[in-house]
Amino acid sequence: MTKLKEASVLFLIQVLSYTIWCINFRAVADAHYHTAAMSDFMIASINFFVIRKIAHGQDHIHQWFGYAAGSVVGSYLGIWLSANFLGS
């Protein structure tokens, strides 16, 4: 797998993961039980596969960058989505 592809995969996984985390935080704060439970399941599933992928890979700066940058973008996206679609 090329460095760009590895970084991109980790970036997209983290965007999805952090988006779900932000939605989960709002769901818990607003007592939306079903949304919280569904997002908890998704978070656990994604984390399982990320841990497996990282454990079988080597440590490289491009993987770290994709992982970290995806987290930041995912937080922005998750806050926006949860604010606009879950509401308080």
Secondary structure as the mmCIF struct_conf table of DSSP 4:
data_model
#
loop_
_struct_conf.conf_type_id
_struct_conf.id
_struct_conf.beg_label_comp_id
_struct_conf.beg_label_asym_id
_struct_conf.beg_label_seq_id
_struct_conf.end_label_comp_id
_struct_conf.end_label_asym_id
_struct_conf.end_label_seq_id
HELX_RH_AL_P HELX_RH_AL_P1 LYS A 3 ALA A 29
TURN_TY1_P TURN_TY1_P1 ASP A 30 ALA A 31
HELX_RH_AL_P HELX_RH_AL_P2 TYR A 33 HIS A 56
BEND BEND1 GLY A 57 GLY A 57
HELX_RH_AL_P HELX_RH_AL_P3 ILE A 61 LEU A 81
HELX_RH_PI_P HELX_RH_PI_P1 SER A 82 LEU A 86
#
